[in-house]
Amino acid sequence: MTYDQEEISHARSVVENQTNQRRSLQRTYDFIVCGAGTSGSVVAARLAKQEGVRVLLLEAGGDDTGPAVTDPAQWPANLGSERDWAFSGEPTPTLNGRRLNLNMGKVLGGSSSINAMVWSRGHKTDWDHFAAESGDPDWGYQSVLGYYRRIEHWQGNADSVRRGSDGPVYVAQPQSPQPVARAMIEAASSLGIPKFDSPNGEMMEKSGGAAIADLRIREGQRESVFRSYVYPLLDRPNLTVVSNALVSRLIVRGRKVIGVEALIDGQLQQFNASCETVLSLGAIHTPKVLMQSGIGPKQELNSHGIEVVKHLPGVGQNLQDHLAFGCTWEYLRPQVVGGGGCEATLYWKSNPDLVSPDILLCQLGFAVPPPTEVGLEAPEHGWTMFAGLAQPKSRGRVRLSGARSQDSVLIEPNSLAEPEDLDTAFATIQLCREIGNNDAFGTLVKREIVPGKLDRQGMEQFIRNSAMTFWHQTCTAKMGRDDMSVVDHQLKVYGVDNLRIADASIMPRITVGNTMAPCVIIGERAADMILAAHNLANPPSAKVKP
């Protein structure tokens, strides 16, 4: 049987098995994982690898087939589509009353099925901060390095300390990066910013640098985390994946979660979990479901007539996101857009005394239209660099608009509320313009279009009018040991039994860079802890051997 025949045979088995599983849904499973996004896919797959362990994976979105998902160049077509929750922030005074578009994947694979496919591990100091906040050294950088070695199928230069080659996560750099990507790195180098072979090796241990991006593109197609982890197991009888299943609330008996309620095909259905329920709904819907189940700030719950199961004031608080400002140049002549468009990235410090980079620059090979409030139009042929805040100090929150599952969530980004963020925005745009106007782009670029040269007042208005996000919503159910923490170091919800959270909401602070890779680690660590707690397997050691 050829490889293609094996794929076809597996695909048929998957369809047959999952069709049968959906027709004969059970009332009770061993584990229920809510959300088939990045972290949820990892948790469900790791549990389902244990023979006889029955796993139910519920996803509100639909399937992940079709060119808009599989073709890397088409990812912008997913924004605002049925594969996008298309959240909108509340009007924000510090953004001149604007609402931020907050996209998030609503599809098998979650945001890993609609994003720009950039693989970014998080800085060393991020993981060491997680360890300090949780009181658990296994969340630290040295431990996390072991996880990355375990999960990666890295295609670049060998690095036995930092990279893996036999894992499920295919990671590669573009074989022939476009000239604009190479020009960005050369321009940064001329300004004294070091260049690295990869952004995920030594660069994530230093003050920053510039590098060709690591991407989740394989043989010209997107490879989502769902496809890496879950899809190979969909022919197993112990794994049931139900799409178009909106989790509405947790079923709680006393202080113990015994299952979930979900809206499937227009009908509410209940499923019991004999072992544990795992929430992996993302930083917006995880706190929403918690609060609508009676777990959260008692004032918020009381205002909507929700009975308080557990008062946890941190639920929905501490919202963080990478804010970005698009700087755009017009090409001298049209250029090819490589892969998903993002082929180079840069992290740097606005102040050398900082412990980690606070500037995030992401190069896109096409021109991104600025918000209408900016008053400028993108050129027909051009490129944009997102000048971003890698470590924002402002904190937002997520609130309920009502007690019902169909009631929309209220998102208050509170962007640029802290003066430090405005100062960093000035610095990141200045660096972005210095790079984009460098001689390295001499044969590519005709002129700068956005923002152009502005005085300080004009630049401040540009910042407030142009701010958008990288769609990296995080931190709304944070891990830690203070009164505002929602989960402990094992991702167990405080004061509630049989419930863990495994998604970006548990981050104490947002990581430097794109958040997909850290969410895989969160899923891996959650799975290891669950397996150990139930004596299902001895998870392989992820620590660096002395």
TORBA-491238 format. One record per atom (N, C-alpha, C): x, y negated, z. Coordinates in steps of 0.001 Angstrom, whole numbers, plus 500000, padded with zeros to 6 digits. Layout:
N
XYZ/...
//
This chain:
546
500850501199500000/500000500000500000/500883498755500000/500657497820499092/501448496600499027/501021495641500126/501841494602500317/501537493587501328/500193492930501052/499925492604499769/498650491978499430/497490492912499727/497671494206499427/496618495169499715/496373495287501217/497454495218501987/497307495251503446/496514494050503935/496802492887503364/496062491687503751/494584491824503416/494289492325502222/492897492483501802/492184493485502701/492852494578503023/492264495588503891/491985495021505281/492955494268505796/492770493655507118/491602492665507090/491531491853506044/490455490865505939/489091491542505945/488977492664505233/487703493393505225/487381493937506605/488376494465507281/488170495003508623/487743493906509595/488353492730509427/488008491587510277/486545491218510103/486110491053508863/484724490668508595/483753491710509146/484042492970508879/483148494040509333/483075494087510858/484242494021511492/484278494114512954/483584492936513621/483928491717513188/483348490546513851/481855490402513549/481420490828512374/479982490827512078/479257491765513034/479809492942513244/479201493896514174/479230493383515603/480339492754515981/480451492231517342/479407491150517606/479199490283516629/478231489204516819/476799489756516872/476528490781516106/475186491365516114/474870492050517438/475883492493518132/475665493254519368/476393492604520544/476178491296520718/476826490582521815/476462491212523158/477478491354523998/477255491920525326/476897490814526311/476296491212527407/475981490233528455/477199489954529329/478115490918529405/479264490776530295/480552491125529554/481553490276529746/482906490511529240/483867490383530416/485071490887530252/486054490733531329/486506489282531437/486793488685530273/487249487296530242/486459486526529186/486096485304529521/485482484398528560/486413483205528392/486818482958527158/487653481798526838/486793480831526043/486661479626526547/485820478602525925/486687477662525113/486588477754523787/487380476908522909/488451477688522180/488352477741520840/489336478462520027/490326477505519405/490691476459520145/491715475536519694/493101476080519991/494067475186520125/495461475603520258/495691476473521487/495367475975522673/495616476753523891/494677477939524006/493394477740523692/492429478817523816/492741479998522922/493239479727521719/493616480814520815/494731481662521416/495690481006522046/496804481733522658/496307482605523807/495495482026524693/495008482779525850/494195483989525405/493243483771524493/492377484862524048/493179485988523405/494145485643522568/494943486663521884/495802487451522856/496445486747523767/497301487443524735/496488488411525590/495275488019526004/494439488911526808/493933490084525978/493542489805524724/492969490847523871/494002491891523460/495275491602523600/496298492597523290/496316493737524308/495657493530525446/495561494585526449/494383495494526101/494669496736525790/493618497666525378/492566497809526472/491311497776526053/490210497961526985/489778496698527704/490520495593527535/490143494323528144/489219493587527175/487985493382527580/486984492775526699/487053491252526792/487282490611525654/487469489159525604/486425488539524686/485758487504525185/484824486716524381/485419485333524179/485575484932522927/486116483616522588/485011482812521912/484613481699522534/483519480866522045/484064479578521453/483598479220520264/484059478010519575/482864477247519011/482793475951519306/481670475134518840/481705474886517349/482895474891516746/483018474622515325/482840475862514471/482988475663513164/482812476751512215/484123477380511804/484099478073510634/485284478812510210/486368477874509677/487554478458509518/488742477673509160/489192477946507730/488271478368506880/488628478622505489/488361477379504647/488859477402503422/488654476282502516/489903475443502373/490078474807501220/491311474064500928/491558472871501842/490515472247502389/490732471104503278/491523471504504515/491418472783504907/492181473292506042/493498473892505584/493450474736504580/494647475496504213/495678474681503438/495254473696502653/496167472872501860/496720471749502737/498012471751503039/498570470731503928/498281469302503493/498234469052502193/498054467682501706/496643467154501946/495701468040502234/494313467615502338/493858467352503764/494769467365504749/494315467209506131/493527465925506389/493825464777505727/492998463591506010/491527463784505641/491227464717504709/489838464950504312/489016465549505445/489673466110506455/488955466687507590/488452465632508566/489077464458508555/488713463412509509/487321462899509188/486444462995510164/485061462572509969/484170463628509359/484720464808509063/483939465887508462/483298466739509552/482647467827509134/482037468738510107/483090469463510933/484366469383510550/485443470021511310/486074469080512330/485437467952512561/485981466911513440/484888466479514421/485217466465515715/484267465938516696/484014464453516461/484981463776515860/484832462355515495/484339461522516669/485022461664517800/484684460851518958/484983459381518674/484305458515519383/484552457079519285/484653456517520684/485717455779520943/485877455173522250/484895454034522474/484676453718523724/483843452565524061/484581451281523657/483845450189523394/484517448926523069/485560448582524131/486755448240523668/487886448022524575/488304446557524547/488142445821525650/488480444387525662/489911444093525226/490865444957525627/492269444710525295/492589445025523832/491609445564523114/491739445758521663/490770444830520937/490522443677521544/489592442682520980/488205443271520747/487792444154521667/486455444714521613/486272445842520620/487339446321520016/487237447380519009/487002448749519662/486411449656518877/486273451056519256/487358451872518546/488037452722519269/489042453588518665/488386454853518127/488786455259516935/488393456559516412/489281457617517046/488642458602517674/489367459628518411/489016460992517820/489753461374516807/489471462620516110/489969463812516903/489253464929516780/489647466171517440/489006467332516694/489761468420516525/489287469531515726/488069470230516297/487069470438515459/485859471198515789/485771472339514774/486599473353514976/486790474406513987/487651475480514646/487596476697514145/488518477714514636/489951477213514453/490694477202515526/492031476616515499/492078475228516079/490891474606516283/490852473268516858/491665472284516049/492361471412516739/493133470383516049/494305470958515267/494736472175515592/495821472774514809/495363473136513397/494039473054513147/493514473310511811/493264472042511007/493396470871511640/493133469629510901/494216468579511088/495270468887511836/496282467878512127/497345467805511030/498389467004511281/499466466837510302/500543467902510421/500317468905511294/501124470127511365/502516469928511941/502759468834512667/504085468554513228/504276469345514521/505388470036514610/505753470849515780/506746470055516615/506312469624517798/507140468783518660/507024469294520092/508147469686520677/508134470454521925/507846469659523196/507993468351523155/508010467593524398/509439467452524889/509711466335525531/511068466044526001/511385466830527272/512666467072527502/513109467763528717/512502467144529965/512476465823530012/511957465151531209/510457465348531383/509733465596530297/508302465877530419/508083467146531235/508776468215530839/508578469494531516/509101469474532943/510190468782533174/510684468671534549/509715467860535408/509011466907534789/507967466166535496/506792467088535842/506415467960534909/505353468937535189/505732469797536397/506997470230536433/507455471071537539/507399470319538866/507827469056538853/507815468264540080/506387468009540561/505480467692539634/504104467401540019/503382468643540543/503665469780539940/502975471015540327/503636471728541495/504910471393541764/505661472105542787/506114473484542342/506104473712541031/506437475030540484/507560474888539460/508765475379539773/509887475241538834/509674475979537522/508741476925537477/508498477642536232/507820476777535175/507377475572535539/506887474607534554/508029473721534032/509234473905534565/510360473061534189/510951473416532840/511858472577532389/512393472685531037/513122473995530792/513909474454531758/514668475685531535/513744476874531328/512665476927532086/511687477994531898/510984477858530557/510596476636530213/509860476401528967/510720476729527752/512029476495527839/512925476898526753/512783478389526466/512661479182527528/512483480610527350/511195480938526615/510144480201526918/508880480405526199/509036480071524719/509692478968524429/509869478608523021/510698479653522273/511713480191522931/512486481251522280/511608482473522027/510698482728522930/509838483899522809/508809483762521692/508276482557521487/507131482411520585/507515481973519179/508686481352518995/509004480770517690/509492481803516673/509119481544515454/509697482242514291/510380481145513465/511494480657514009/512188479478513489/512961479824512220/512843478956511208/513438479201509905/514715478402509655/515112477589510619/516276476739510406/517559477332510956/518530476445511204/519824476884511713/519665477579513061/520388478664513244/520284479444514480/520749478624515679/520027478761516781/520373478125518046/519856479048519143/520704479938519616/520277480995520532/519790480451521867/520203479244522218/519787478654523486/518394478055523379/518079477451522225/516856476657522131/515808477206521163/516164478093520250/515218478520519219/515028480032519233/513826480449518828/513525481864518701/513268482223517249/513407483500516911/513255483911515518/512288485067515318/511726485625516393/510898486823516260/509484486635516793/509073485402517082/507766485170517670/506666484963516647/505445484706517111/504303484545516208/504180483170515561/504935482188516053/504749480803515601/505792480450514541/505371480445513308/506249480101512186/506497478586512194/507769478205512245/508168476797512260/509269476598511229/509098475625510344/510098475383509298/510129473907508939/511254473480508425/511362472135507872/511093472184506377/510644471072505788/510440471064504338/511744471382503625/511664472226502591/512872472638501882/513528471483501150/512709470591500598/513232469431499868/512495468181500326/512897467601501461/512206466400501951/512234465288500909/511152464530500863/511056463449499894/512055462336500220/512444461534499228/513439460479499448/513078459514500572/511786459226500758/511408458273501792/511730458814503182/511617460143503365/511941460749504653/513445460659504926/514233460972503919/515693460889504088/516136459441504310/515468458510503621/515818457091503783/515537456621505200/514444457085505797/514132456689507167/515230457123508125/515722458335507954/516767458836508853/518074458085508641/518402457800507393/519635457052507120/519540455630507653/518367455018507524/518184453663508042/518330453642509557/517735454620510230/517859454700511679/519306454898512095/520016455737511353/521421455991511657/522254454725511544/521946453900510550/522699452653510374/522468451680511524/521377451898512283/521080451060513447/521624451657514735/522363452753514624/522973453370515798/522148454470516432/521070454884515784/520241455973516299/520772457275515730/521166458225516560/521777459452516047/520783460312515275/521292461017514282/520444461945513531/520783463372513928/519754464205513923/519884465594514353/519358466523513264/519771467788513345/519291468786512391/517800469052512562/517332468929513802/515925469197514117/515519468327515296/514247467914515350/513801467151516510/513559468008517745/513640469341517607/513274470229518709/514435470983519327/515634470612519004/516779471214519644/517353470266520682/518608469926520491/519314469051521427/518669467672521514/518016467242520441/517423465902520405/516403465685521525/515687466752521917/514692466631522977/515301466664524378/516625466661524449/517319466596525734/518085465290525887/518075464466524847/518881463255524808/518002462006524900/518609460854524623/517883459586524634/516956459435523447/517092460323522484/516259460275521292/517102460479520057/516498460211518914/517188460379517649/516194460463516516/516701460757515337/515867460883514142/516179462206513467/515165462817512859/515365464112512215/514228464392511242/514504465268510288/513443465823509451/512515466623510363/511220466481510162/510237467079511060/510190468597510931/509890469261512046/509548470677512044/508040470781511830/507627471679510927/506226471737510525/505674473158510609/504353473239510690/503650474526510709/503057474795509322/503936474791508328/503544475066506942/504328476279506469/503597477279505963/504222478525505533/503794478840504110/504778478958503237/504530479249501823/503488478292501239/503638477027501605/502786475987501048/501419475870501664/501139476619502739/499839476550503380/499974476299504871/498958475622505420/498914475416506864/498819476759507574/499510476862508692/499334478015509567/498905477502510938/497617477585511230/497092477114512507/497478478085513611/497311477656514846/497600478538515979/496602479691516014/495363479443515629/494373480519515536/494841481582514556/495365481173513419/495829482139512414/497069482901512909/497910482264513684/499116482931514190/498792483945515270/497841483606516140/497595484417517328/496349485301517225/495219484720516861/493942485428516958/493631486255515720/493831485663514545/493408486339513315/493973487749513176/495261487981513511/495775489354513366/495057490376514245/494326489915515267/493677490828516212/492176490951515998/491630490287514981/490185490223514822/489544491541514400/490358492520514091/489787493838513788/489724494723515024/490082494196516176/490061494985517403/488655494969518021/488224496099518559/486868496161519132/486708495419520445/487821495065521100/487716494400522404/487776492876522311/487818492317521093/487865490860520918/486666490421520092/485855489549520681/484689489002519996/484851487489519891/484821486969518667/484928485535518429/483592485047517879/482982484085518574/481702483541518143/481892482065517819/481782481726516548/481863480324516138/480481479692516205/480438478365516046/479182477614516153/478476477925517464/479266478029518527/478754478333519865/479182477211520812/478252476330521147/478556475186521996/478389475562523465/479481475558524208/479421475831525643/478773474632526330/477664474875527027/476912473782527632/477226473606529111/477436474702529813/477781474588531237/478329475904531745/478954475822532911/479409477002533623/478278477509534511/478203478813534670/477244479400535604/477982479630536914/477529478952537948/478246478957539224/477336479549540305/477881480465541077/477191481032542235/478016480698543467/477480479783544263/478266479262545382/479410478437544857/480637478876545104/481831478218544559/482529479104543529/481818480102543023/482418481071542112/481774480973540735/482600480811539698/482106480808538327/481921482255537884/480694482592537474/480416483968537077/480193484100535573/480172482964534851/479986483028533408/479712481672532816/479171481676531601/478906480424530901/477561480496530193/477051479308529895/475867479166529059/476306478501527763/475835479023526636/476242478479525339/475044478420524400/475042477402523558/474004477236522549/474482477887521258/473817478980520857/474195479743519676/472963479902518781/473101479459517543/471981479546516597/470707478938517169/470873477810517874/469723477090518405/469143477654519683/469733478716520222/469217479331521442/470285479351522521/469851479060523761/470756479141524890/470943480595525287/472195481010525397/472510482361525824/473493482307526982/473403483285527858/474295483356528999/475181484588528901/476441484405529282/477409485495529273/478126485509530621/478320486686531155/479012486828532428/480467487223532202/481324486739533083/482748487092533058/483069487836534343/483428489113534228/483684489912535428/485012489550536084/485930488970535305/487237488594535867/487388487076535982/487518486374534839/487719484923534882/487118484261533656/486831482985533832/486469482103532715/487581481083532543/487938480806531293/488998479841530986/488418478736530120/488546477499530573/488121476343529785/489295475847528956/489115475852527636/490130475332526711/489433474469525671/488644473536526136/487800472712525267/488434471379524906/489630471105525426/490295469843525121/490008468775526152/490728467680526047/490715466646527082/489437465826527122/488535466036526162/487247465346526197/486153466276526705/486031467460526107/484925468337526473/485186469176527711/486432469440528071/486673470159529323/486136469375530516/486475468085530698/485881467355531825/484364467202531691/483848467096530463/482405466984530265/481692468224530802/482153469416530411/481525470645530866/481696470820532370/482865470469532895/483054470538534343/482018469679535067/481884468438534637/480963467539535324/479516467988535162/479148468435533975/477772468874533774/477487470196534482/478532470831535014/478382472039535825/478482471737537309/478593470447537663/478647470063539068/480029469973539658/481049469941538825/482436469879539288/483039468562538820/483282467636539726/483808466335539341/483545465290540398/483699464005540044/483467462927541019/482001462903541447/481756462964542751/480377463067543221/479533461859542841/480167460657542763/479399459473542365/478897459612540930/479753460140540049/479384460334538659/478274461388538542/478418462475539275/477416463542539226/476084463069539790/476125462377540933/474891461899541558/474139460934540657/474866460112539901/474214459121539039/473414459768537929/473700461040537621/472976461756536571/472122462885537137/471959462906538457/471117463913539082/471674465320539030/473000465448538956/473639466760538896/474053467184540302/473652468373540690/474009468889542007/475522469096542096/476114468630543168/477561468711543332/477956470105543809/478724470798543017/479297472083543401/480633471865544098/481452471001543519/482751470673544093/483117469244543723/483345468419544728/483781467039544498/485259467029544141/485543466721542873/486922466580542406/487021465231541702/487491464202542396/487470462842541828/488331462660540595/489286463569540342/490176463405539198/489607463879537880/488480464577537886/487902465085536636/487480463913535751/488016463865534546/487699462789533609/488587461569533735/489392461494534772/490296460360534973/491643460640534310/492512459610534303/493908459770533857/494044460003532350/493028459642531552/493081459840530102/494280459116529495/495062459851528697/496226459276528025/496227459686526555/496816458840525730/496902459099524301/498087458307523755/498635458764522645/499706458021521978/499077456948521087/499245455693521464/498746454585520658/499745454295519547/499227453915518373/500099453704517215/499683452467516435/500667451900515716/500451450700514905/501067450972513533/500254450901512499/500727451252511172/501471450121510486/502712450381510122/503525449442509343/503700450038507942/503419449241506921/503310449793505571/504136449010504565/504764449766503641/505563449184502563/505023449660501216/505171448825500216/504757449174498857/505934449787498112/505669450883497397/506702451528496594/506985450717495329/508204450833494844/508539450289493528/507832451086492431/507712452386492646/507022453271491710/506417454409492536/505359455034492070/504704456104492834/505676457225493208/505489457767494410/506328458844494909/505477460075495223/506105461227495154/505428462468495522/505258462518497041/504098462998497504/503862463194498932/504188464644499266/505129464851500153/505555466207500494/504745466796501630/504379468067501504/503660468778502565/502426468036503014/502322467816504326/501207467058504873/501464465570504903/502615465151504393/502922463723504342/503903463272505393/503973463965506519/504896463586507592/506118464492507535/507234463941507095/508439464748506938/509620464253507765/509450463168508495/510537462668509342/509945462033510584/510682462139511674/510202461583512939/511372461021513732/511034460156514686/512065459470515477/511538459212516869/512382459449517874/512091459084519260/513239458218519759/512898457157520494/513954456265520977/513462455516522205/514404454830522881/514090454065524083/514049452573523774/513024451912524281/512976450453524157/513947449794525134/514344450535526163/515289450066527173/516217451229527496/517521451052527371/518447452173527597/518404452718529018/517845451965529962/517784452421531345/516649453414531588/515775453591530632/514670454527530791/515193455963530823/514451456847531501/514898458236531618/514513459060530400/513544458601529614/513135459348528426/512662458381527351/512586458818526091/512134457933525014/510708457443525249/510472456179524947/509119455630525043/508623455126523694/509434455339522646/509058454942521287/508936456202520430/507864456272519672/507596457394518783/507293456843517393/508120457183516416/507896456766515039/507656458003514174/506605457968513396/506280459075512500/506115458534511085/506911459037510162/506883458575508774/505843459342507982/505001458607507263/504021459211506360/504333458781504934/504281459720504014/504656459431502635/503577458761501815/502510458341502454/501435457629501763/501020456425502599/500338455486501972/499940454256502653/498620454462503390/498606454162504680/497413454300505510/496692452952505577/495425452888505203/494703451606505270/494615451110506713/494972449854506973/494860449332508323/493400449043508664/493056448952509958/491696448564510327/491302447243509672/490031447072509413/489558445868508709/489898444594509467/489998444694510801/490294443509511604/491669442918511305/492561443728510729/493903443232510417/493859442224509269/492903442395508367/492768441450507255/493737441682506125/494357442852506061/495288443198504988/494869444525504375/495237444742503122/494911445991502449/496177446786502157/496042448092502230/497174448955501899/497408448944500394/498668449046499959/498947449111498516/498466450434497930/498268450462496642/497852451700495992/498917452775496146/500171452371496038/501286453306496194/502236452743497248/502357453457498352/503226452984499411/503386454040500489/504055453663501564/504233454582502686/504040453828503994/503650454566505015/503362453974506324/504192454658507390/504701453859508315/505329454403509509/504442454047510694/504033455072511442/503284454842512667/504269454517513777/504198453276514260/505025452850515380/504228453101516653/504661454074517454/503825454531518553/504452454406519918/503572454455520933/503979454446522340/504064455897522810/505258456372523085/505453457776523462/505091458046524913/505196457019525768/504904457185527192/504029456028527684/502771455944527239/501911454818527627/501667454786529134/501548453582529664/501278453407531095/499795453189531378/499018452789530394/497586452558530582/496867453897530736/495799453879531537/495031455085531802/493546454823531552/492924455726530815/491503455618530549/490722456658531321/489481456895530906/488662457898531584/487553458397530662/487008459551531044/485887460173530340/484721460251531316/483536459805530872/482354459799531726/481188460458531007/480151460765531764/478936461334531194/477957460234530826/477174460490529787/476037459611529488/474733460254529939/474793461532530293/473612462249530743/473983463643531188/473016464363531734/473265465677532308/473129466805531294/472608466533530112/472350467583529126/473565467797528224/473677469002527692/474825469313526840/474839468476525575/473652468082525085/473584467286523859/473839465799524103/473933465389525368/474238463989525667/475700463709525344/475933462630524629/477299462305524219/478160461929525417/479439462086525243/480388461729526283/480833460286526068/481114459580527154/481588458202527096/483092458188527322/483825457678526339/485288457669526418/485763456231526518/486455455917527600/486990454575527815/488516454645527713/489083454353526534/490536454503526352/491370453553527228/490864452344527460/491582451361528287/492973451070527736/493117451143526428/494421450980525787/494988449578525993/496309449507526174/497045448248526364/496602447484527606/495965448170528549/495553447497529783/496753447113530639/497823447906530554/499033447621531322/499979446761530486/500485445653531043/501381444759530292/502598445470529708/503091446510530398/504263447241529895/504000447830528511/502769448264528270/502456448867526977/502501447836525854/502076446616526156/502149445562525144/503606445235524830/504447445180525863/505874444915525641/506508446010524784/506168447263525071/506716448374524296/506195448345522868/504942447908522692/504386447794521339/505186446798520505/505554445669521091/506402444706520380/507721445362519975/508317446113520910/509628446723520654/509537447805519584/508499448614519624/508399449704518648/508119449178517244/507322448113517139/507075447531515815/508328446838515286/509061446181516167/510307445551515731/511280446585515184/511437447700515915/512323448758515446/511815449334514124/510517449528514029/509917450073512811/510218449175511603/510076447867511776/510324446928510681/511811446876510321/512686446974511328/514120446991511045/514490448211510211/513869449332510517/514143450546509754/513550450441508349/512282450058508263/511599450024506974/512146449001506005/512746447930506511/513324446897505653/514826447086505443/515333448243505847/516757448551505705/517121448803504244/518387448580503916/518868448789502548/518733450238502085/518567451164503041/518417452572502662/517190452802501782/516227451881501842/515002451998501044/515074451174499760/516270450650499449/516406449707498339/515884450193497008/516052451475496700/515597451994495403/514165452529495456/513533452447496626/512197453021496791/511117451974497013/511473450922497752/510457450005498267/510512448656497573/509341448145497259/509223446832496635/509150445729497678/508290445933498713/508128444895499743/507346445456500926/507469444759502048/506672445067503235/505285444447503072/504262445223503385/502877444743503280/502287444451504653/502459445379505593/501883445275506929/502958445589507961/503176444746508996/502433443524509293/503010442262508651/504264442358508162/504941441156507697/505518440374508870/506199439290508559/506828438483509603/505780437611510281/505655437751511589/504658437018512371/505311436426513606/504758435301514104/505228434788515389/504652435663516500/505040435385517745/504646436292518837/503126436355519004/502467435226518882/501012435230519031/500357436024517900/500856435832516689/500316436574515558/500568438062515682/501746438431516176/502066439845516346/501193440468517434/500935439723518496/500060440263519543/498662440541518995/498162439652518178/496849439884517583/496886441071516620/497982441211515893/498128442377515023/498093443657515846/498795443665516971/498839444845517834/497435445204518325/496702444212518785/495363444488519331/494372444868518232/494551444311517052/493614444581515954/493945445841515160/495200446270515202/495604447405514360/495739448706515122/495742448646516455/496000449846517249/495054450983516874/495635452128516648/494882453366516454/495602454419517289/495206455680517186/495889456680517987/496398457814517105/497299458596517706/497759459831517072/496771460975517326/495666460694518014/494655461706518349/495254462784519258/495993462314520266/496628463202521233/495994463001522610/494695463173522713/494014462950523984/494439464023524993/494796463582526201/495368464488527201/495019464019528622/495329464887529606/495524464519531014/494260464277531838/493076464668531382/491834464344532089/491432465376533146/492242466415533332/492013467384534414/493386467836534893/494153466901535392/495593467087535527/495988468124536569/497138468703536324/497774469627537255/498580468826538273/498475469211539524/499255468511540534/498815468877541934/499280468059542906/499014468358544319/498397467187545067/498094466085544368/497490464948545047/495966465021544962/495303464015545533/493840464029545609/493171463927544248/493885463437543232/493302463287541902/493610464471540991/494283465471541510/494588466655540716/493364467558540627/493228468230539487/492081469103539229/492474470569539277/493689470894538815/494156472280538854/495488472360539579/495762473545540129/497038473770540791/498065474285539779/499198474728540277/500291475127539376/499951476368538568/498941477121538988/498502478292538231/497282477981537369/496974476698537229/495877476212536398/494507476605536936/494442476989538209/493170477270538866/492531475960539319/491222475847539092/490508474635539506/490366474645541023/490744473544541651/490701473455543108/489286473665543635/489146474578544589/487879474785545262/486858475577544480/487243476108543337/486328476892542505/487016478208542137/486348479316542363/486935480621542086/486663481069540656/487571481883540129/487434482533538815/487367481542537659/487991480391537825/487984479370536773/489372478767536625/489884478798535394/491138478118535065/490907477199533884/491811476243533747/491806475348532587/493129475527531864/493060475683530551/494281475816529744/494097475002528471/494482473757528526/494477472872527347/495212471597527716/495189470602526825/495955469369527043/495464468569528238/494268468853528732/493746468077529858/494549468300531133/495291469425531245/496002469697532500/497338468969532596/497783468320531520/499065467615531569/499018466507532625/500006466444533516/500057465315534449/500303463993533736/501103464049532663/501299462887531794/501496463406530374/501248462563529416/501361462973528021/502830463226527673/503063464236526851/504426464563526455/504897463638525335/506202463486525226/506795462733524125/506580463539522835/505984462903521835/505772463577520562/504410464229520458/504188464905519332/502909465550519068/502647466645520099/501378466904520378/501023467728521538/500688469181521211/500699469588519939/500343470965519599/501272471975520262/502572471801520142/503517472766520709/503383472876522227/503323471771522975/503092471900524420/501805472636524758/500758472479523928/499507473189524201/499659474695524002/500535475114523086/500828476537522948/501501477049524222/502431476276524754/503101476674525998/502104476767527138/501188475820527227/500161475861528277/499344477146528149/498975477506526921/498245478744526711/499054479972527084/500325479983526723/501197481114527048/501357481271528559/501596480166529245/501764480249530701/500466480675531369/499342480160530898/498059480567531462/497861482075531294/498151482577530092/497985484010529840/498885484849530741/500134484443530891/501040485190531759/500510485243533190/500007484123533679/499518484079535057/498245484904535229/497364484886534238/496137485679534308/496465487169534274/497343487561533359/497724488970533260/498350489464534554/499203488645535146/499847489040536396/498827489128537530/497895488189537578/496902488160538656/496006489387538639/495768489937537457/494867491081537331/495606492394537066/496937492347537267/497767493549537116/497553494242535771/497403493426534735/497152493971533407/498437494269532645/499485493538532961/500754493742532259/501829493012533026/503046493379532755/504167492631533284/504651491688532200/504258490395532253/504637489486531172/506145489380531056/506659489315529855/508117489218529664/508666487952530297/509856488059530847/510463486895531481/510725485823530448/510379484576530815/510599483458529904/511732482572530385/512417482995531433/513457482138531994/514795482353531282/515607481338531326/516955481450530774/517798482289531727/518432483303531188/519268484148532034/520572483431532348/521035483545533585/522290482878533951/523476483480533218/
//
